Amino acid sequence: MISAAVAAAAVGFVPVTAQAAGPSADPGRAATTTSPAPAAGSAKDAAVKDLAAKKAEAKADAKARSAASGRAQQGEYFDVFMGAVNSNAHSVGLAASASTDLTNSFVAYDIDWGDGTIDREYGMAGTNVYVNHRYAEVGAHKITITATDTYHKVSATTTQDIVLDGSEFTPHTPTRLLDTRDGTGTGTSAGRPVAPYTTTRVKIAGNGAIPAGVTAVALNITATNASAGGHVIAYASGTKQPATSNVNFVAGQTVPNLAIVPVGEDGYVELANRSEGPVDLIADVTGYFTRSAASGYTSVKPSRLVDTRAGLGAAAGQVAGRTTFGVQVAGQGGLPAAGVTAVALNITATGPKGSGHLTAFPSGQQAPSTSSVNFTAGQTVANAVIVPVGPDGKINIRNGAWDPADVIVDVTGYYSADGKAAYLPMEPERRFDSRTGTWPLAGQDYHYESMWTSGRALEAVVLNVTVTNTQGSGHLAVAPDPSSVDDRIAGKAVRPTPPDSSVLNWTKGATVSNLVQASTGTSGVIDIWNRGWEPTDLIVDIFGTYEKN
């Protein structure tokens, strides 16, 4: 049933004029359970007052029309009211109430959810009935409620169109939307870096193949030519700048990071330069989210698809400069053999002989002028990517440097038409920061974070994890914890085994961040492992959730 918080937000009740008596509701039909009224609160009080006012107005209007026609008022008035509020990605909460002059009116509510499902609720007229429904698919649905007085056979009907809050993913050919070095996407023909503590806007909706109404976008954001250290914050245009970060950099460094960014109502996102010097910013799109059926997300156990150092998934030996190799994605690492539209990966460049970048793109296409991972000679650097998958189930990875480099590819999830989880962006929030009130994360130890949310069936969460004040070299790994919060309270938690994959790599004194689409498993708890031998500070920001149907 609908939660108190959801019911409290149910507003916008719509009255419907009484209809002629029709077929009676079937009293013998099995009834669903009606929940009690939600807890009182300011939103609830406002909704009740609004409902009462609309009932009184509709009743007065019905009586006036009845009196004008010379009909008796008693029994002539029967209206039904509905309020609906989207509670999460796949479900909707609904409140219904009938108002009538009939004495002791007992009402049957037949609720057609618009997806082939019809439920019945019962209640006395004048008393609100609360119920919710979970849809298999996101998108638009029409809800129809027919209320019938079970004795007098008077009925009324109301409808309401709703659009669920959940969004599904559509892959996009990797395309550069912004490059302040040459003016791409800035509205000018000349390049100009982003000044200290200012923002630049990136047009998303209506840009190329990206439609209007887009809710979030997958961008690979790169900071380069930085004259001072700092970080970049990506957020929806028209909203308050959050106290989170997406890309961290130092002077002279070129750093990419994937971000899944909510899109503002005007179709733009903002990129804020939070440093004391100018910096050039680059933004490449690989997909977007809309409130319509497309590709849902499915997480998999993090696993390694490619390691050129060991000849896993590709030829053994470093990838030569200016060359491309293919990676079989479909049917590997827990992914199905067909139907994969895009894949969530963590790509690492290690041991490069010179500076350059890697580009991941769908097979069957030419390599785009975008980048996925940027590196310098000798550096080990990882970046999360979402890559559209070619019709043969493969992706390509190109070494854009002139010198060879080893490449590692770990898979964390995939998108498909059969995927059951829809994305629900949220206001960016800092969930954990070991610099404030706790100790740094010790070497070979882990931090666990509960992601459990009442009433929601989570598949995964979208995080940005950052290490800073690193006291040695190492890498970070993320995986679901086998023990729930209840297990920990009961003293039944077991120490988990760290995964064999990685999400970011660091050296002593570095600040490094990366996006993680972390599976919540069956426990709703994730583990973040310091796989180095020395302590490091850890920061965890959350940007959204994937919710199953």
C-alpha positions as CSV (number, residue, x, y, z in Angstrom):
1,M,0.0,0.0,0.0
2,I,1.0,3.6,-0.4
3,S,3.3,5.0,2.3
4,A,2.4,7.8,4.6
5,A,4.9,10.1,3.0
6,V,3.6,9.4,-0.5
7,A,-0.1,9.7,0.6
8,A,0.7,13.0,2.3
9,A,1.9,14.3,-1.1
10,A,-1.2,13.3,-3.0
11,V,-2.7,16.5,-4.2
12,G,-4.7,17.7,-7.2
13,F,-7.9,15.8,-6.6
14,V,-10.2,16.1,-9.7
15,P,-14.0,16.0,-9.2
16,V,-16.3,14.3,-11.7
17,T,-20.0,15.0,-12.1
18,A,-22.3,12.1,-11.4
19,Q,-23.2,9.8,-14.2
20,A,-26.4,7.9,-14.8
21,A,-26.6,4.7,-12.9
22,G,-24.9,1.8,-14.6
23,P,-24.2,-1.9,-13.9
24,S,-23.6,-2.4,-10.2
25,A,-20.3,-3.3,-8.8
26,D,-19.9,-7.0,-8.0
27,P,-20.0,-7.2,-4.1
28,G,-18.6,-10.7,-4.3
29,R,-15.4,-9.8,-6.1
30,A,-12.3,-10.2,-4.0
31,A,-11.3,-6.9,-2.4
32,T,-7.8,-5.7,-2.0
33,T,-6.7,-4.4,1.4
34,T,-7.3,-0.7,2.1
35,S,-4.5,1.0,4.0
36,P,-5.2,3.3,7.0
37,A,-5.0,7.0,6.6
38,P,-1.4,8.3,6.6
39,A,0.2,10.2,9.4
40,A,-0.7,13.9,9.8
41,G,1.7,16.5,8.4
42,S,1.6,19.9,6.7
43,A,1.4,18.4,3.2
44,K,-1.3,16.0,4.3
45,D,-3.3,18.8,6.0
46,A,-3.0,20.8,2.8
47,A,-4.2,17.9,0.7
48,V,-7.2,17.3,3.0
49,K,-8.2,20.9,3.0
50,D,-7.9,21.0,-0.8
51,L,-10.0,17.9,-1.2
52,A,-12.6,19.2,1.3
53,A,-12.9,22.5,-0.6
54,K,-13.3,20.8,-4.0
55,K,-15.9,18.4,-2.6
56,A,-17.9,21.3,-1.1
57,E,-17.7,23.3,-4.4
58,A,-18.8,20.2,-6.4
59,K,-21.6,19.4,-4.0
60,A,-22.9,23.0,-4.1
61,D,-22.8,23.0,-7.8
62,A,-24.6,19.7,-8.1
63,K,-27.3,20.9,-5.6
64,A,-27.8,24.1,-7.5
65,R,-28.3,22.3,-10.8
66,S,-30.6,19.8,-9.1
67,A,-32.7,22.6,-7.6
68,A,-32.9,24.5,-10.9
69,S,-34.2,21.4,-12.7
70,G,-36.8,20.8,-10.0
71,R,-35.4,17.4,-8.9
72,A,-35.1,16.3,-5.3
73,Q,-31.6,17.0,-4.0
74,Q,-31.3,13.8,-1.9
75,G,-29.6,11.1,-4.0
76,E,-28.8,13.3,-6.9
77,Y,-25.3,14.0,-6.0
78,F,-22.5,11.4,-6.4
79,D,-18.9,12.4,-7.4
80,V,-15.6,10.7,-7.3
81,F,-12.2,12.4,-6.7
82,M,-8.7,11.2,-7.4
83,G,-5.2,12.3,-6.5
84,A,-2.1,10.6,-7.9
85,V,1.6,11.2,-7.0
86,N,4.6,9.4,-8.4
87,S,6.4,7.8,-5.5
88,N,9.3,6.2,-7.2
89,A,10.6,5.0,-10.6
90,H,8.0,2.3,-11.3
91,S,5.1,2.9,-9.1
92,V,2.4,5.5,-8.4
93,G,0.5,6.2,-5.2
94,L,-3.2,7.1,-5.5
95,A,-5.9,8.5,-3.2
96,A,-9.6,8.2,-4.1
97,S,-12.7,9.4,-2.4
98,A,-16.4,9.6,-3.3
99,S,-18.8,12.4,-2.1
100,T,-22.5,12.0,-2.1
101,D,-25.9,13.0,-0.5
102,L,-26.8,9.3,-0.1
103,T,-27.0,8.0,3.4
104,N,-24.5,5.5,4.6
105,S,-23.1,5.1,1.1
106,F,-20.7,2.2,0.7
107,V,-18.5,2.6,-2.4
108,A,-16.7,0.1,-4.6
109,Y,-13.7,1.7,-6.5
110,D,-12.7,-0.1,-9.7
111,I,-9.2,1.2,-10.6
112,D,-8.0,0.6,-14.1
113,W,-4.3,1.3,-14.0
114,G,-4.0,1.5,-17.8
115,D,-1.7,-1.5,-18.1
116,G,-4.3,-4.2,-18.2
117,T,-4.5,-4.4,-14.4
118,I,-7.8,-3.6,-12.6
119,D,-8.0,-3.5,-8.8
120,R,-11.0,-3.0,-6.5
121,E,-11.1,-1.1,-3.3
122,Y,-14.0,-0.5,-0.9
123,G,-14.7,2.3,1.5
124,M,-17.4,4.5,2.9
125,A,-18.2,7.7,1.0
126,G,-16.3,10.7,2.4
127,T,-13.4,8.5,3.5
128,N,-10.2,8.5,1.6
129,V,-8.9,5.2,0.2
130,Y,-5.2,4.9,-0.4
131,V,-3.5,2.4,-2.8
132,N,-0.4,2.1,-4.9
133,H,0.5,0.2,-8.1
134,R,3.8,-0.9,-9.6
135,Y,4.1,-0.8,-13.3
136,A,6.3,-3.1,-15.4
137,E,7.2,-0.3,-17.8
138,V,8.0,3.3,-17.2
139,G,6.3,6.0,-19.3
140,A,2.8,7.4,-19.6
141,H,-0.3,5.6,-18.3
142,K,-3.9,6.6,-18.0
143,I,-5.6,5.7,-14.7
144,T,-9.4,5.4,-14.7
145,I,-11.5,5.1,-11.5
146,T,-15.1,4.1,-11.5
147,A,-16.8,4.5,-8.1
148,T,-20.2,2.8,-7.6
149,D,-22.6,3.0,-4.6
150,T,-23.1,-0.7,-4.0
151,Y,-26.8,-0.3,-2.9
152,H,-28.1,2.6,-5.0
153,K,-26.2,1.7,-8.1
154,V,-25.1,5.3,-8.8
155,S,-21.7,5.6,-10.3
156,A,-19.1,8.2,-11.4
157,T,-15.9,8.0,-13.3
158,T,-12.7,10.0,-13.4
159,T,-9.4,9.6,-15.3
160,Q,-6.0,11.0,-14.9
161,D,-2.9,10.8,-17.1
162,I,0.4,10.2,-15.2
163,V,4.0,9.8,-16.3
164,L,6.2,7.7,-14.0
165,D,9.4,9.3,-12.6
166,G,11.6,6.5,-13.7
167,S,13.8,6.9,-16.8
168,E,15.4,4.4,-19.2
169,F,18.5,4.6,-21.3
170,T,19.1,5.2,-25.0
171,P,22.6,4.8,-26.3
172,H,24.1,7.7,-28.3
173,T,27.0,7.5,-30.7
174,P,29.9,9.0,-28.8
175,T,29.8,12.7,-29.7
176,R,31.6,15.8,-28.4
177,L,29.1,18.4,-27.1
178,L,31.5,20.8,-25.5
179,D,35.2,21.7,-26.0
180,T,36.2,25.1,-24.6
181,R,39.6,24.8,-26.3
182,D,38.0,25.4,-29.7
183,G,34.6,26.8,-28.9
184,T,32.6,23.6,-29.6
185,G,29.2,23.9,-27.8
186,T,29.9,27.4,-26.4
187,G,28.2,29.4,-29.0
188,T,31.5,31.1,-30.1
189,S,34.0,30.3,-32.8
190,A,37.0,30.9,-30.5
191,G,38.1,28.8,-27.6
192,R,38.1,30.2,-24.1
193,P,38.7,28.3,-20.8
194,V,36.2,28.4,-17.9
195,A,37.2,31.2,-15.5
196,P,37.8,30.5,-11.8
197,Y,34.6,29.8,-9.8
198,T,32.3,30.3,-12.8
199,T,30.2,27.8,-14.9
200,T,29.7,26.9,-18.5
201,R,26.5,25.5,-19.9
202,V,26.1,22.4,-22.1
203,K,23.1,22.1,-24.3
204,I,21.6,18.6,-24.0
205,A,18.0,18.5,-25.1
206,G,17.6,19.0,-28.8
207,N,21.3,18.8,-29.4
208,G,21.9,16.3,-32.2
209,A,19.9,13.1,-31.7
210,I,19.0,13.9,-28.1
211,P,15.3,14.6,-27.8
212,A,13.4,17.2,-25.8
213,G,12.2,15.9,-22.4
214,V,15.5,14.2,-21.6
215,T,15.9,13.7,-17.8
216,A,19.6,12.8,-17.5
217,V,22.6,12.4,-19.7
218,A,25.8,10.3,-19.6
219,L,28.7,12.6,-20.1
220,N,32.4,11.9,-20.1
221,I,33.8,15.2,-18.7
222,T,37.4,16.0,-19.1
223,A,39.4,18.8,-17.4
224,T,42.6,19.9,-19.1
225,N,45.0,22.8,-19.3
226,A,44.3,23.6,-15.6
227,S,46.4,26.3,-14.1
228,A,45.5,25.4,-10.5
229,G,44.1,22.5,-8.7
230,G,40.4,22.1,-8.1
231,H,37.3,20.1,-9.1
232,V,34.3,20.2,-11.5
233,I,30.7,20.0,-10.4
234,A,28.1,18.9,-12.9
235,Y,24.4,19.6,-12.2
236,A,21.1,20.4,-13.7
237,S,20.6,23.9,-15.0
238,G,18.3,26.0,-12.9
239,T,19.1,24.1,-9.7
240,K,21.3,24.9,-6.7
241,Q,24.9,24.0,-7.2
242,P,25.5,20.9,-5.0
243,A,28.4,20.4,-2.5
244,T,29.6,17.3,-4.4
245,S,32.3,16.8,-7.1
246,N,32.6,14.9,-10.4
247,V,36.2,15.6,-11.6
248,N,39.3,16.4,-9.5
249,F,42.4,17.8,-11.0
250,V,45.7,19.5,-10.3
251,A,47.6,22.1,-12.3
252,G,48.7,20.8,-15.7
253,Q,46.7,17.6,-15.5
254,T,44.3,16.1,-18.0
255,V,41.6,14.1,-16.1
256,P,38.4,12.5,-17.4
257,N,35.4,11.2,-15.4
258,L,32.0,9.9,-16.4
259,A,29.0,11.6,-14.9
260,I,25.3,10.9,-15.1
261,V,23.9,14.4,-14.8
262,P,20.2,15.4,-14.4
263,V,19.1,17.8,-17.2
264,G,17.4,21.1,-16.3
265,E,14.0,22.1,-17.5
266,D,15.6,24.3,-20.1
267,G,17.5,21.3,-21.5
268,Y,21.0,22.3,-20.2
269,V,23.5,21.1,-17.6
270,E,26.0,23.3,-15.8
271,L,29.7,22.6,-15.3
272,A,31.2,24.6,-12.5
273,N,35.0,25.2,-12.3
274,R,35.7,25.1,-8.6
275,S,39.4,26.2,-8.7
276,E,41.4,29.4,-8.4
277,G,42.5,29.2,-12.1
278,P,41.0,28.8,-15.5
279,V,40.5,25.3,-16.9
280,D,39.4,23.9,-20.3
281,L,36.4,21.5,-20.1
282,I,35.4,18.8,-22.6
283,A,32.1,16.9,-22.5
284,D,31.3,13.8,-24.6
285,V,27.9,12.2,-24.6
286,T,27.4,8.4,-24.9
287,G,23.7,8.2,-24.0
288,Y,20.7,9.8,-22.3
289,F,17.7,8.9,-20.1
290,T,14.0,9.7,-20.8
291,R,10.7,8.9,-19.1
292,S,9.7,6.4,-21.8
293,A,10.4,2.7,-22.4
294,A,13.9,2.1,-23.8
295,S,16.7,0.2,-22.2
296,G,16.6,-0.7,-18.5
297,Y,19.7,-1.4,-16.4
298,T,20.9,-4.8,-15.0
299,S,23.9,-5.0,-12.7
300,V,26.3,-7.9,-12.8
301,K,29.0,-9.1,-10.5
302,P,32.1,-7.0,-11.3
303,S,34.4,-9.1,-13.5
304,R,37.3,-8.7,-15.8
305,L,36.7,-8.9,-19.6
306,V,40.1,-7.8,-20.8
307,D,43.7,-7.6,-19.5
308,T,46.3,-7.3,-22.2
309,R,49.0,-8.0,-19.7
310,A,47.8,-11.6,-19.4
311,G,46.2,-12.0,-22.8
312,L,42.7,-12.1,-21.3
313,G,40.0,-11.2,-23.8
314,A,42.6,-9.7,-26.2
315,A,46.0,-10.5,-27.6
316,A,48.8,-10.6,-25.0
317,G,51.0,-7.6,-25.0
318,Q,50.6,-3.8,-25.0
319,V,48.2,-2.3,-27.6
320,A,50.2,-0.5,-30.2
321,G,49.7,3.2,-30.7
322,R,47.1,4.3,-33.2
323,T,45.5,0.9,-33.3
324,T,42.1,-0.6,-32.4
325,F,41.0,-3.9,-31.0
326,G,37.6,-5.5,-30.5
327,V,36.1,-6.7,-27.2
328,Q,33.3,-9.4,-27.1
329,V,30.8,-8.0,-24.7
330,A,27.5,-10.0,-25.3
331,G,27.7,-13.4,-23.6
332,Q,30.6,-12.5,-21.4
333,G,30.9,-11.5,-17.8
334,G,27.3,-12.4,-16.9
335,L,25.8,-10.5,-19.9
336,P,23.2,-12.2,-22.1
337,A,24.3,-13.3,-25.6
338,A,21.8,-11.0,-27.3
339,G,19.8,-7.8,-26.7
340,V,22.6,-5.7,-25.0
341,T,22.3,-2.1,-26.2
342,A,25.0,-0.6,-24.0
343,V,27.5,-1.8,-21.4
344,A,28.8,-0.2,-18.2
345,L,32.6,-0.7,-18.0
346,N,35.6,0.5,-16.1
347,I,38.5,0.9,-18.5
348,T,42.1,1.2,-17.2
349,A,45.2,2.2,-19.0
350,T,48.4,1.0,-17.3
351,G,52.1,1.1,-18.2
352,P,51.7,3.5,-21.2
353,K,55.0,4.4,-22.9
354,G,53.8,7.9,-23.7
355,S,50.8,10.3,-23.2
356,G,47.5,9.8,-25.0
357,H,44.0,8.6,-24.6
358,L,41.7,5.5,-25.1
359,T,38.4,5.7,-27.0
360,A,35.7,3.1,-26.5
361,F,33.0,3.0,-29.2
362,P,30.5,0.5,-30.8
363,S,31.8,-2.0,-33.3
364,G,30.9,-1.4,-36.9
365,Q,31.6,2.4,-36.6
366,Q,34.5,4.7,-37.2
367,A,36.4,5.8,-34.1
368,P,34.9,9.1,-33.0
369,S,36.8,12.2,-32.0
370,T,36.1,11.6,-28.3
371,S,38.0,10.2,-25.4
372,S,37.3,7.7,-22.6
373,V,40.5,7.6,-20.6
374,N,43.4,10.1,-20.7
375,F,46.9,9.2,-19.5
376,T,50.5,10.2,-19.3
377,A,53.6,8.1,-19.6
378,G,53.9,5.5,-16.9
379,Q,50.5,6.4,-15.4
380,T,47.8,3.9,-14.3
381,V,44.4,5.6,-14.7
382,A,40.9,4.2,-14.8
383,N,37.6,5.7,-15.9
384,A,34.0,4.5,-16.0
385,V,32.3,4.5,-19.4
386,I,29.0,3.6,-20.8
387,V,29.5,2.3,-24.3
388,P,26.9,1.5,-27.0
389,V,27.3,-2.1,-28.2
390,G,27.5,-2.9,-31.9
391,P,25.0,-5.3,-33.6
392,D,27.6,-8.1,-33.3
393,G,27.7,-7.8,-29.5
394,K,31.1,-6.1,-29.5
395,I,32.8,-2.8,-28.7
396,N,36.1,-1.4,-30.0
397,I,38.8,0.3,-28.0
398,R,41.3,2.5,-29.8
399,N,44.7,3.5,-28.4
400,G,44.9,7.1,-29.6
401,A,48.5,7.6,-28.4
402,W,51.5,7.2,-30.6
403,D,53.0,4.8,-28.0
404,P,51.8,1.4,-26.7
405,A,49.8,0.8,-23.5
406,D,48.2,-2.0,-21.6
407,V,44.4,-2.0,-21.3
408,I,42.2,-3.5,-18.6
409,V,38.4,-3.7,-19.0
410,D,36.0,-4.6,-16.1
411,V,32.2,-4.9,-16.6
412,T,29.7,-3.8,-13.9
413,G,26.4,-3.9,-15.8
414,Y,24.4,-3.5,-19.0
415,Y,21.4,-1.9,-20.6
416,S,18.8,-3.9,-22.6
417,A,15.1,-3.7,-23.6
418,D,14.6,-6.5,-21.1
419,G,16.3,-4.6,-18.3
420,K,14.0,-4.2,-15.3
421,A,15.6,-1.3,-13.5
422,A,14.8,2.4,-14.3
423,Y,16.9,5.3,-13.3
424,L,15.7,7.9,-10.8
425,P,18.0,10.9,-10.6
426,M,18.2,12.6,-7.1
427,E,19.6,15.7,-5.7
428,P,23.4,15.1,-5.4
429,E,24.3,14.3,-1.8
430,R,27.5,13.6,0.0
431,R,27.0,10.3,1.8
432,F,30.4,9.8,3.4
433,D,33.6,11.7,4.0
434,S,36.2,10.1,6.2
435,R,37.9,13.6,6.6
436,T,35.0,14.7,8.9
437,G,34.5,12.8,12.1
438,T,36.1,9.4,11.1
439,W,39.5,7.9,10.4
440,P,41.0,7.3,7.0
441,L,40.2,4.0,5.4
442,A,42.9,1.6,6.4
443,G,44.9,-0.5,3.9
444,Q,43.2,-3.8,2.9
445,D,40.0,-2.7,4.8
446,Y,36.6,-1.7,3.6
447,H,33.8,0.9,4.3
448,Y,30.3,-0.4,4.1
449,E,27.4,2.0,3.2
450,S,23.7,1.1,3.5
451,M,21.7,2.1,0.4
452,W,18.4,0.5,1.6
453,T,15.3,2.7,0.9
454,S,11.9,1.9,2.3
455,G,9.4,0.9,-0.4
456,R,12.0,0.6,-3.2
457,A,13.6,-2.4,-4.8
458,L,17.0,-1.1,-5.7
459,E,19.2,-2.7,-8.4
460,A,22.1,-0.3,-8.2
461,V,23.2,3.2,-7.1
462,V,25.2,5.8,-9.1
463,L,28.1,7.1,-7.0
464,N,31.1,9.2,-7.4
465,V,33.9,7.9,-5.2
466,T,37.0,9.9,-4.4
467,V,40.3,9.1,-2.6
468,T,42.5,11.9,-1.3
469,N,45.3,12.3,1.2
470,T,46.6,8.9,-0.1
471,Q,49.6,7.7,1.9
472,G,50.7,5.1,-0.7
473,S,49.7,3.6,-4.0
474,G,46.7,1.4,-4.4
475,H,43.3,0.8,-6.0
476,L,39.7,0.9,-5.0
477,A,37.1,-1.9,-5.5
478,V,33.3,-1.8,-5.0
479,A,30.9,-4.7,-4.5
480,P,27.6,-5.6,-2.7
481,D,28.0,-6.8,0.8
482,P,26.5,-10.3,1.6
483,S,25.3,-9.0,5.0
484,S,22.4,-6.7,5.5
485,V,22.1,-4.0,8.2
486,D,19.8,-6.3,10.2
487,D,22.6,-8.9,10.1
488,R,25.0,-6.4,11.5
489,I,22.7,-5.4,14.3
490,A,22.1,-9.0,15.2
491,G,25.8,-9.7,15.1
492,K,25.5,-12.1,12.2
493,A,27.6,-10.2,9.7
494,V,30.5,-12.0,8.0
495,R,33.6,-10.3,6.6
496,P,33.1,-10.1,2.8
497,T,35.7,-11.2,0.2
498,P,37.0,-8.2,-1.9
499,P,36.3,-8.4,-5.7
500,D,39.0,-9.0,-8.3
501,S,38.0,-5.8,-10.2
502,S,39.0,-2.2,-9.6
503,V,37.2,1.2,-10.0
504,L,40.1,3.6,-9.6
505,N,43.9,3.7,-9.1
506,W,46.1,6.1,-7.2
507,T,49.6,7.0,-6.2
508,K,50.8,8.6,-3.0
509,G,49.5,12.1,-2.5
510,A,47.0,12.0,-5.3
511,T,43.3,12.9,-5.3
512,V,41.4,10.7,-7.8
513,S,37.7,10.2,-8.4
514,N,35.6,7.9,-10.6
515,L,31.9,7.2,-11.2
516,V,30.6,3.8,-9.9
517,Q,27.4,2.1,-10.8
518,A,27.3,-0.1,-7.7
519,S,25.1,-3.1,-7.4
520,T,23.2,-3.2,-4.1
521,G,22.9,-7.0,-4.3
522,T,20.3,-8.6,-2.0
523,S,21.4,-6.8,1.2
524,G,21.1,-3.2,0.1
525,V,24.6,-2.6,1.4
526,I,27.7,-1.9,-0.7
527,D,31.4,-2.3,0.3
528,I,34.1,0.1,-0.8
529,W,37.6,-1.5,-0.5
530,N,41.0,0.1,-0.1
531,R,43.1,-2.5,-1.9
532,G,46.3,-0.6,-1.1
533,W,48.5,-1.2,1.9
534,E,48.4,2.4,3.3
535,P,45.4,4.5,4.6
536,T,43.5,6.9,2.4
537,D,40.6,9.3,2.9
538,L,37.4,8.3,1.1
539,I,34.6,10.5,-0.1
540,V,31.3,9.0,-1.5
541,D,28.7,11.1,-3.4
542,I,25.4,9.7,-4.6
543,F,23.6,11.0,-7.7
544,G,20.8,8.5,-8.4
545,T,19.4,5.0,-8.1
546,Y,18.3,2.2,-10.4
547,E,15.0,0.8,-9.2
548,K,13.6,-2.6,-10.3
549,N,10.0,-3.1,-11.2
